[in-house]
Amino acid sequence: MDGIIYKINLTNEEVDRYLRQEEEIMVEVYDEDNRLVDNIKKTRKIPGKRKRKYCEKCKQNIARKKSKKEDKVEKFIKEINISDVDNDEITVLNGQSNKGSNIENLVERYNNLGSMNTTNIQGWYYFGQDFERKILEIRNQGQKRKTDQTARKEMYDQMMDTIINKEYVEDMDKKRDTVKEKVKGAVKVYKLFIEIGKDKIKRIKETYVTTIIKFTEEEKGKIIKRFRS
């Protein structure tokens, strides 16, 4: 069915303002008795304009997030650059190594790690160190060298067996995922400080374990490069 069409004549200036979305066209519809029936508002839509605005907002959000991440990296670098650490503290730090890496001892230390929202980097470092040593030990057992993946699976299996013997575990899969996440975090802490020097652990007063764990490979590379140059 054909619609009702009326022609509207605009001045060149009005047309220009309409095309640039600077002005709307208002149409009032009246009946035969000159009673207002409806108001019609017409605005020209420019394809893609809203999308460009959205993309610009996305770019701003990405820039803010990138700046925030860079601030965290720079803050961490600045914190571990402090050189006024007592020799006694470093001696204590060195004395913490290799408390024991049998499964029961490892699980006990795993339980003592606590939350990732802690500045106690030392415990996480040494747990990660002994976990990796245990992986190497498992890989070298027997005549045929095991893969890294196989060794880690065996290690998690042994840890889970020890855990369920000491505590009630309602959801085994969830508990295993939690154990793996925490262990991987400790290994990340260990591997980073192996690169930049474990003596720097005692310099940390403000950075949380979770911040270090969340560093991307690019960010870790930036940190390592700063301490190797």
Secondary structure, 3 states (H helix, E strand, C coil): CCCCCCCCCCCHHHHHHHHCCCCCEEEEEECCCCCEEEEEEECCCCCCHHHHHHHHHHHHHHHHHHHHHHHHHHHHHHHHCCCCCCHHHHHHHHCCCCCCCCHHHHHHHHHHCCCCCCCCHHHHHHHHHHHHHHHHHHHCCCCCCCCHHHHHHHHHHHHHHHHHHHCCCCCHHHHHHHHHHHHHHHHHHHHHHHHHCHHHHHHCCCCCHHHHHCCCHHHHHHHHHHHHC
